[in-house]
Amino acid sequence: MTRPHIRHRPVRCVARVGFEALERRLPLAGDVAAFATAAWTTTAQPAASIWTASAATSPASALLATVVPYQDTLFGDTHVVTTDARAVARDLAPVGREFRTELPISVANVPLGATVQLEVLTGLTTWNGRGGVPAFRPVPRGLEVNLQLGGVPVPGFDLRVGQLTDRAVPPQVGQIRRTLSLAASDGQPLERRIAVTIGTGGAADRFAKPGAAPGLYAFTGLLSIGGVETVRPSQPVTFVFRVGAVPDAAVKAAITSFSSPASGPAAVLAMTARSAGIDRPFSNAILVTVDYSAPVTVSRRSPQLPIFVGGVRRLATLPVDAPRTNVWQLTFSYPLPGDVNEGTVINIGTSLLMPPGAMIRTTGGTSAVTSLPTSGSRGIPLEFQAAIAHVSADITQNTVFRAGTTYVITTEVHVTAGTALTIEDGVQVLIRNGYVAGRNLTAAALVFDSGSRLRAGTVSFTASDATDRPTTTALNGGVFFCGAFHSGSMDNISSRSGVGVRNSSFVATRIDCSYLGRPDPRGGDDDNTDDINGITVIGVGPNEWRVRHVSSTNAGDDGFCVTNSSISLASLTVVNPVEDGLNVTSSLVKVTGNCTVAMSRSTAPDRELFDLETDDGPSRVVFQRLAAIDLRGYWGDRYDEVRLSSSDMPQPNPLRKEWYEYVGTLKKGPATVYSFNAD
């Protein structure tokens, strides 16, 4: 397979998106429409968009992207993100003491339930615009641009880019990618506007010293799709921001330089690992191939690729006879020890390492980006996949789920009162599908009883099949969190409160759930049959719940269920549940930063954004002022008693079930979705 053949693919551009029309755009190298049917080749480059009007009146434009079919058998990719530009520019305008602009990004054909991400590849650089030839160099230490979705800084939706943003934090070495979450897909075109500010000091968008010296400021990133492993990210895109009176000619020169295959950036887009050797039952070497976005040349001394074998770091290198000049792919090799057995954990590091004398250069002579995709590698032989641990009994003593091991919940497992479960950052917990004999659920589930404790960083809960592989079918018991704030019950799982009941304590940075729960039994659900939602919170109080972010995608029933509780989250994402987005019963749910509830357009019954029940009192979902809200789905019908109080959001029609859509920031005040009567 030759490289030109691999890289030849069509480009499809999006002219409009479903939420709002884009104003006229000023093209630099031709109109976007001219590329609607053009082939993406190494010689035909896409247009670069540029804004040249004064900042206060600069016309709105967007980086346009779409996901198109793309076949690569080596890396397992079936689709790729294409963009209409390799570089875009915006003017940072003075607004009060700040310098501010918006960076719109529009993406089409994103798979349902997947997320769009901006991965930042480089640190922030600057050029004063003089001399005619771009000469970008790192900004002074402390100067940063802040990228923010919504009016409230929330980790994952707010990111600062400065001189060392692409540098790993010691004790790690090499480069690292920082990710900004843009949107969750309901299968329709998406548009998001990133608020960009610049300055020094402070936190998030609140700079101690707003502004910067006149000049151009740039960093490079790419668009990737989360939740779907087979979609290749976009080519690198460089974002250029002008401060002050820099000539248009300098801006155009920068855009041209970053857009050119000869002088533009090069980054690793995909990687795969496979075995080599046949002289024993398991392979005697592991090969890892990284695929660059543009040709690169390696110095005589080999870069190093960290490989962790059983938790021990090893360094793979390029074979002596490997091609090194003007190549798109680099294949690293490491001979595995003879005592490697089935179940040995093999992980790939986050960055290529450059020992003294080693360099990876682009065609233009600049340093290539060495950070590796955050999704890691695919294709490692089955015998070297992460170790599997089956959990088939209640957790009755303090337990740690260790990184490097995948834990499979095979039955109804309870974390009992007084017991702490600690889950190390990045651990995946699988919940096996199918009907099993159980005390309450007849399904595998992880239940945190009243009085239990969770300590976690980022943890994912995903459905699995009988062979312990993640699956895209929801037929399990999901995850339950029971507190001592109030007594309550859901699907035969109950919380306890009162004298002698110890408080629960649930602490986590982020909980991601996918394909959890199961659909209604035939004939529908009632008090004697369960439907089981993706993630369920019962009787949990504000002092018991310190989980900042929750994501629930493709749930078997309702996405996020809260009963007899009072909780607060920085961000909440629910995408494409089988039934309702949020099921809230006699509870208060506060969202301080970002909330996305994105439903598909299926018209199946009992499928609304909000299902509010009032069995033991009213229900409210409160969005804080400046929260970023993204609601796409059916509001309800005339039989519902779900009401909206908001100065920013349009009122739904209470007389019929209709599609409701609002994407924006609550600038005028908070918003409350509520019900005082039975739904």
N, C-alpha and C positions, 0 to 999 in steps of 0.2 A: 504494500500500500504506500503510495508516494504522498509526500506532504501536500503538494498542490491539490491532489484529489481529496484529501481529508479536509482541507480548508475551504473547498468550494461549496458554498451553500447559499440558498436564496435569502433575501432580506425582505421582510414585510414590515411596513411602517404604518402606524396608527395615525389617522388624520384627526379624529375626534374621539372623545371618551364620553361615557354615559352621564357623568355628573354635571359638567359644565363645559361650555364651549371655550376653546382657547382663543385668545386674541391673535391678531396677525403677527407672524414671526418674521424677523429679518434674517434671511439666510446668508451665510458666508460663501459657501461653495456650491450653491444650487438648491433648489427647492426640494423638500423632503419627498414630495410626491414623485419626483423623478427617480427615486430609488425604490418605488413600490414593487417593481418587478426585476430590479437589477440583481445580478449575482454578486455575492460577497466573495471577492477574490483578493489576492494580495496586491493587485494593481488598481482595482476600482474601489476607492475608499468612499465611505458614506459622508454625507454633508456634516459640517460642523455648525452648530447654532451659536449665534452671538447676539448679545443685546448691546446696542451702541448708543441708545438714547440716554439722556440724563437720568440719573437714578430715580428721581421723583416721578418721572413720567414714563419710565421704561416699560415697554409692552410685555405682558405676561407671555411666557413660552414654557416649553417642557422638554425634558429629555424623554423621547418617545422610545418605547421598547415593546417587544412582543415575544412570545414563546412560540417557536416553530419547530417542526420535526427535524431531527438530525440523528443520523445513525453512526455510531462508533462502537464497533464490537469489542475493541481492546479495552476501552474505559467503561463500557456499558451504558453510554449515554444514548437516549432516544429523542431528546429535545434539547434546544439551546435557546438562551436569551439573546436576542439581537437588538441593537440600538441604532438610532438614526444618526448618532454622532459619537466621535471618539473624544471630543472635548467641547465643553460649553462654558459660557462666561456670563457673569452677572455683575451689576454695579451695587456696591454696598453704599447705601444712601444715609446721610445723617438724619436721624430721627431723635430729637432731643439731644441727649448726650451719647446715644448709641449710633453705631453704623449697622444698618440692617437691610436684608433683602429676603426674598423668597425664592426657593429653588423648586419648581414644579417637576414632578416625575410621573409619567403616565405609562402603564404597563397593561397589555392585553394578552388574552389566552393563557392566563395563569391557571394551573390545574385547581379544581375546586378543593378547598380546604388547605391549600398550600399558603405559604407566606412569602412576601417579597422583602428582600433585605438589601441594604447598601453596605457592602464590605469595604472598609477603608484600608487601602494597601500601603500608603506612604504617609510620611509626616508632612507638615505644612512647609511650603517653600515660598520664596519671594523674589521678585525682580523689579527694579525701579523703572523699567520700560525704556531705558536709554540705550543707545548704541545700535538699535535695529535688530540685533541678534539676541534672542532670549538667553538669559544667563541666570536661571533660577538657582537659589541656594537656600539652605535651611534658614528659617526665621530665627530671630533672637530668642533665647530661652525665655519661656513664659508667655510669649504671644500665641494666641490660639483663635480659631474660629469655633463657634458652637453651633451644632446642628440639633434642631429640636422639632419634634412633632407635637403640636398642641401647646397650650400655654403653661403647663406645669412640667418641670423637669422630672422625668421618670427614667430610671436606668433601663436601657434597651430602646428607649424612645428619645434619648438625649445623649449627645456624644460630643466631646471636645476633641479637636484635631490640632495638634501643635508640633513642635520640632521633633519630639520623640514618640509620637503616637504609635508609630509602627515598630517600636522597639519593645522587646519582651522585658518584663520586670524581673530583675535578678531574684532567685538564682538561675532562671532561664536565660538563654542567650539566643541571638538571632532576631528575626523579625516576627511580628505577629499581626493578625488581622483583627480589627475592631468592627463590630457589627451594629448597625442601626436598623431596627425593625420598621418597615414602612407600612405594610398592610396585609390583611388576611383576605384570601380570595373567596368570593361567592360565585365564581365562574364568569363574572362580568368584568369589563374593563375597569381599571383602577386608576385614580389620580390622587397623588399626595403632594402637599406643599411643605417643604422643609424650611423652617425659619432659620436664617443664617445671621449670626452676629460675630463681631470680632473685638478682641481686647486682650487685656492682661489681668491675671489674678481673679479672685472671686471664685464662684462656683456656678456651673451650668451657664445660663444666659445672663447671669448677674455678674458683670465684670467689675473689678475694683477700679480699673482704668480702661474705659471703653475706647474703641477706635484704634487706629494704627497709622503709621507714616504712609504718605502717598506711594502707591505702587500696585503691583499685581501679586496676588496671593493664590497659591494653587496646591491641591492635593489630588491624588489619583485613587479611584475606587472602582468597584464593579457591582453590577446587580446580580444577585443570586436568588434562587428559589429554595426556601426551606420546607422540609417535610416531604420532599420528593427527591430521592437520591439520583434519579436518572436524568435530571435537567442540568445541563452544563451552564455555568454562569456566563455573563456577557464578556466581551472584550473589555479591557480596562478603559475607563472613561475619566478624563481629567477635568476637574471643576476649577475654574479660574474666577477670581473675584477682584474687581477693580476698586481701589480706594483713592479718591482724589483725582487730580487733573492729569491722568495718564492718557497719552494720545491713542486714538482708535487704531492707528497703525501698529502700535505695540501690542494691543489686545489681539489683533488679527494675526500678528506674527507668532504670538504665544499659542493661539488656537491651532495655527497651521503646524507648528512644531510638534505639539502634543498629538495631533491627528495623523502625522506622517508615520508610516511603518518604519522609515529609516531612523527617525529621531524620537519617536514616541515610546512610552513605557512598555515593558514586557513583564508578564506575571504568569504564575502557574495557574492554569484553569482546571486541570484534572490530574488525578493520580490513581494508579492501580498497583496492587501487589500480587505477585504470583510466585509459585515455587519453581525450582529448577533442580534437576538431578534425579536419577532413577536407581541409585545403587543401594537404597535401603527403603523400608516401608514409608518413611517420611522424607520429604525433600531435603537435600543437603545444602540448599542455599535459598535465600529469598531475594527476589528481584522486585524493585519498586521503580516504576516509570512515572516521571512527571512530564506533563505536556504544557509547553509554554505558549503564550498567545502570539508570539512573534519569534523569529529566529534569534538564537543566542550563540555566543562563542565562549568557551570555557578556557581559562588559562591552563598552563601545563600541569599545575597542581590541582588535584581533584577537590571539589567541594565535598562536604560530608552530610549524610542524611542520618539523623538519629533514629534508631530502631530500638524499641524497648522489648526485650525478650524476658518474659517472666519477671518484669519489673526492673531489670538491669539494662542500663543504656549501652547500646553498641552503636558503632558508626559505620554505616555503609558508604562505599565509595564507587566512583566510576571505574570500570575495568580499564587497564592500561590501553587496550586497543579500541576503546569506545570512541565513536565519532564525537568531535568536540567543536567543530567549526561550522557556524551557520546552520545549526540544527534546531529542530522544534521540540525534540524529546530527549530527555536524559534518563538513562536507566542505571540505577544504583544496585549494587550487589553486596550481599553479606553472607558468608558461609556460616550456617547455623552449627552450634555445638552438637556433638554426637549424642548427647544425652537428652535432646529435646524430644518430648513425648506428646501424645495427644492431650489437648487441654492446656498446653503451654500458651500463655497470653503473649501476643505480639501486637504492639502498638507502634504507630508512626508518629514522629515528633511534629512540632508546629512550624519548623523552619529549616531550610538548608543552612548549614554552617560554613563559614569561610575561614579556614586556617590561614596563617600568614602565607601570602603568595597566591592564594586562590581567588579567582574572580569569575563572575558570570556577567558578560557584557552584551548589550543590545547591538544591533547593526550600527547605530549611531554612536556607539562607544560609551553610553551611560550604563550604570549598574542596573542589572535586572532585579526585580522584586523577588525575594527568596522565601517569603512566607508561603505556607502550604494551605490548601483549602481546609476550612474548618470542619467539613463533613468527613475528613479523613480519607482513607483508601478503601477501595473495594477489590474483591477478587482474591483475598488471602485464602488459601486452602482451608477447607472446613476443619481439618485437624488442628489448625492454629487459631481458630476463633476464640473469643473470650470464654473463660471458664463459666460453666453453668452451675448454679446452686438452686436446688428445688426447696421451696418452703411449703411444707405440708402440715405444720402443726402451729398452734398458737405460740406467739412470742411472749414468754412469761418472765424473761429476765433481760436486762439491758443488752442490746444487740447492735452491731455495726454492720451495715451493708457496705462492703469495701469496693473502691474503684478497681476496675479491671475484671470484675465478675458481674455477670448478668444473673439476676435473681428472678425465679419463676414461681409465682403464687399458683399452686395447683389445686387448692381447695379454699373453703372459707376460713381465712386466717385472721385472728384477732390479736392486736397489740393490747395486752390487758392493762387494767388500772395499775398505776404505779410503775409501769415499765416504759423505758425510753428506747425508741428506735432511731439510731443515727444513720443517715444515708449520706455517704461521701459524695462530693460534687461530681456531677456528670453520670452517676449510676443510672442504668436502665433497669426498671422493674417490669417484668412481663406478667400479665394475668391471663391464665389459660382459658380459652374458650370452651364452651360445652356445658351440659347439665351434669352436676355431680351431687352426691348426697351431702347435704349440709344442714346445719342447725336452723338456719333462717332463710337462706337465699337459693338453695339448690344450684349454686354457681360459685366458681372461684372468685374470691374478693379479698381485699385487704381492708380490715375494719379497725380503726383506732377507737377503742372503747373510752368511755368517760373516765378521766383520770390518767390517761396515757399521755405520752410525749413524743413529738417528732422534732428532730434536729437535722436540717438538710440545707444544702446550697441549692443547686439546680438538679432536679430529679425528674425523670420521665417515667410515666406509667403507660404501657402499651399492651394491646391484646396480642396473644400468641396462639399458634395452633398446637396440635398435640406433639409436634416435634420440636417445640421450644423456639420456633421462628416467629418473628413479628408478622402479623397478618392485618389485612385491611377489612376484616369482618368483626363487628361488635356483637359478641354473644357471651358476656361474662358479667360478673357482679360489680365491677368498678371499684371505686375507692370511697370509703366512708370516714368522716371525722365527727366524733361524738364528744360534746363538751358537757360541763356541769352547770352551765348558765341557766338552762331551762330543760325540763323534761319534754321529750318529743319522740316521734316515731316516723319512720319512712321505710317502706318495703321490708317490714318486720325487723328492722334494725332500730334500736332505741337508745336515747341518751338518758342519763340519770342525774338528778340534782337533789339538793337537800343536805341535811345534817349528815356528816360522815363521808360525803362524797368529795374526793379530792379534785381540784380543778385540772382540766387538761391544759396542755401547752404545745401549740403547733407553730414551729418557727422554721421558715424556709424562704430562700430568695425567690425561687420560682418552681412551680409545679406544672409540668406539661403532661396532659392526658390525651391519648388518641385511641379511638375505637374502643372506648370503655362503655359498659352497660349493655343492655339488650332490649330489643323491641317489645312492644306489648304482646302478651300471649294472645292466641286466637280468641276472638270474642271480646277483646279489650281488657283493661285492667280495672279492678275494683278493690275493696278492702281485703279481699281474700286472695288476690293474685298480684304478683309484682310485675313491674315493667323494668325497673332498675335503670337509673340515670348514670351519666358518665362519672361525675364527682358529686358527692352528697355531703352537706354539712348539716348536722343536727344538734340543736341545743348548745351552740358554741357562742361564748360571749366575747366582748371586745378585748378583755385581758387574756383570753385564751388563744386568740388568733393573731399571729404575726407572720402571715404569709403574704409577701408583697405582690407576687404576680401569679395568676392562674390562667392556664390556657387549656381549653377543651375542644378538640376537633373530632368530627365524625362520630359523635356519641350515639349509642344505640337507642336512646330515648331522649330525654332532656339533656342539654349540655351541662348546665350548672344548677344544682338544686340546693336551696337553703331553707331549712325548716326551724322555726322557733329559735332564731339566732340573731345576733347583732355583730356584724363583722365589717372590716374595712380593708380595701385592697388598693394598691397603687395602680395596678392595671389588671384588666380582665378581658380575655379573648375567648369567644365562643363561635365556632365555625361549623356550619352544616350538620347540626344534630338531626336525628330522624324526626323528632318532634320539636318541642319548644326550646328556645334559646336559654332563657332564665326561668326557672320554676321556683318562686319565692313564696313561702307560706308563713304568715305571721312573723315576719322578720324584717330587719333593717340591713340593707347592703349598701355600703358607701364605696364609691370609686373616686379616688382623688386625682388620678392622672389620666389614664387612657382606658377607654372601653370600646371594644369591637364586638358586635353581634352580627354576624354575616350569615344569612340563610340562603339556601338555593331557592329557586322559584317554584319548587314543587308545591302543588296545591293540595297535597294530602291533608286530611282533617287533623285538628288539634296540633297545629304547627304555627305558633306565633313567636314573635320576638320575646314577649313577656307573658308568663302565666302566673298571675298573682292570686294566691288563696288566702282566706282570712279565717281559718278554723279557730284560732286562739287569739285573734286580734288583727289589726291592719297590717298591710305589707307595703314596704317602700324600698325603692331603689333610688339612691341619691347620687347625682353626679356633681362634683364640686365645681365651682366657678373656675374657668380656664382649663377644665378637663377637655381632652380631645375625644370626641364622640364619633363613632362610626356605626350606624344602625342601618341594616339592609335586610328587610324581611316583611312579613305580614304582621300588622299591628293587632288585629283582632276582628271581632264582629259585634253586632248589636247586642249579643247575649253577654259579652264581656263587660266587666266593670273596671277595666284598666284605664286610668286617667293620666294625663301629662300636665305638669306645671312647669313652664319654661318661657323665658323671654327670648330665647335664641332659636329653639326648635319649633318647627311648624306643628300645629295641632293635627292629630289624626282624625279621621272621620269616625265618630263613635257608632254610626248606624250600619256600617257594613265592614266586612273584612276586605282590606285593600293593602296593596304594597306600600310600604313606608320606607323612606330613605332620608337620612340626614348624615352628612359628613362635615364636621367643622369643630371649631373651638367655642366653648361657652364663654363668650366675652361679656355678656350683659349680667350674668348671674348664674347661680346653680340651677339644676333641673331635677325634678322629682317625678318618677313614675310610681303611681300609688294605687291602692284599692282599699276601700273601707268596707266593701260589701263582698259577699261570696262571689267568686268568679263564675 
